[in-house]
């Protein structure tokens, strides 16, 4: 499928990079430290949501700031050797001008920058949990990215691997491309479905980017 866009907006974890093993290690340790039972933890959706929202599902409000600082510390310390670029990521980003793409992540800026740097990715525009008041599936993160890039949201293409992120992109009125890197295809509602970014190519145009995704 060919798509003409003004900008490409990428989720990070599960889309650009793989950090799932690190995430599991850190959150399992965090849950043990805070006395969260395996049953309680199993009921919470981790992927594609800000850490503050996850913690709010598990702990009283008064404990959230301290618990949030702790999980961030654990995850930042676990970055080395625990994060790699997913197939196709570096090749695709090299085809797109820096002012035509952004990373939109539910992680904090400190953690996102650490993970991206470990994978050799240095975005000019990064929207992180620190920048927003409502996380995915709310459209705020992607709408903010479009505003920062100075483009029409309707001409943005969102690349996501999680249902919450895809819902956020749809709510923002953007074209969505789902990656089956962390969820089954049946769980993902999107305009285009691909295995990973190796199935996507891009070419800069006078007013944006033309991409070919999938078959």
C-alpha positions, 0 to 999 in steps of 0.5 A, a space after each residue: 500500500 502506498 501512502 503520501 504523508 506529511 510526517 511519520 510518527 513512531 511508537 518506540 517499544 515494540 515498534 522501533 526497539 525491542 525492550 520487552 525482556 528488560 520491561 518484564 525483568 524490571 516490572 517483576 522486580 518492582 512488583 516484588 518490592 511493592 508487595 504486588 501479588 502475581 495475580 494482581 500483576 497479571 491483571 494489568 496491561 503493561 504494554 503501551 501505557 504510561 508507567 504512572 497509569 499502570 502504578 495507579 491501577 496497583 497502588 494508592 495515589 500517595 505512593 505513586 510518585 515514589 513508585 514511579 521514580 523506582 520503576 524508572 530507575 530500574 528500567 534506565 539501569 537495565 538499558 545496557 544490553 537489554 534494548 535492540 533496534 527491531 528489524 527494518 528500524 534503522 534502514 527506514 529512519 535513514 530514508 526519512 528527513 529528521 524533520 519529517 518523523 517523531 517518536 511518540 512514547 508512553 515512557 518518560 523522556 529519561 527512559 525513552 532517550 536511554 533506550 533510543 540511544 542504546 539502539 542508535 536512534 536519535 530523534 529530532 522530535 520526541 514526545 514522552 510521558 512527561 509532555 502530556 496529561 493524557 496518555 494513549 489511547 487518548 489522541 493527545 500524544 500524537 496530536 502534540 507530535 503533529 503540532 511540534 512538527 508543524 503538520 496536519 494530523 490528517 497527513 500523519 501516519 502512525 506506526 504502533 504495535 499496541 492496541 492502545 497506541 493504535 486507538 490513539 492514532 485513530 482518535 487523532 484522525 491519522 492513518 495507522 500501521 500496525 506491527 505484529 511484533 508484540 500482539 496477534 494480528 486479530 488484536 490490532 485494528 489498523 489501516 495497514 498491517 505489517 510484521 515489522 518495519 522491514 516491510 516498510 520503505 520510504 522516500 522523501 517528497 517535496 512536501 513530505 514522505 511517500 511510504 510503501 507498507 506491506 504488499 
